[in-house]
Amino acid sequence: MPDPVLRLPCVSLMGGCQGPVPQGMNVPQYSFAGFSYNPNSPVGSMLDYVNESFGGPHDFLRDMTGSYLSNGNSVHFTGFGAVVDTIRNYGLVFPAAPFAGAAMIPSPVYGIISDY
């Protein structure tokens, strides 16, 4: 499904497309490592939880590297800039991982950890 504004293909290895759900599409497409999933299924729910845990830290880091506009939409790079941005996009998964991991720790575990 193309992006409704820029008419770009809606392709994302992790998460989904940016912005509102395109007209005629009832449910946004969710993906994890390029595989579509249903967030309402047991496995899909877990994958969605992982995606969402990475989303905030990863987007924060992308914003710090100039990949987002002031309105929150991503910058659409072209040519060599697009190559650099793609590498940076995937590379920022690693520094986002500790923050995502912390977000996935169940709250009862915090009580156990704080006792030490």
C-alpha positions, 0 to 999 in steps of 0.5 A, a space after each residue: 500500500 503506498 504512502 498516502 501523501 508521497 505515494 511511496 511504498 509502505 515497506 518497513 522491516 520493523 513496525 509499520 508505515 509512518 503516519 495515518 492508516 491509508 484510505 481503504 486499509 482497515 488495519 495497518 500492516 505490522 511487521 517484524 524482521 519483514 514478516 507480517 503479523 497480527 498484533 491480536 494473536 499471541 505471537 503477534 502481541 509479543 512481537 508488537 510489544 518488542 517493536 513498541 519497546 524499541 520504537 521510542 528509544 530508536 525514534 529518539 536517537 533518529 531525531 537526534 541524528 537529524 532524521 525527523 522534521 520538526 513536525 515529527 515526520 521522517 526526512 525523505 532522503 534521496 541518493 547517497 543521503 538515503 544510503 547513509 540514513 538507511 545504514 544509520 537507521 539499522 545501526 541505531 537499533 543497537 544503542 536503542 537495545 538497552 533502553 528497549 530491554 529495560 522497557 520490557 522488564 515486567 514491573 514485579 521484577 523491579 521490586 526484586 531488583 530494588 531489594 538488592 
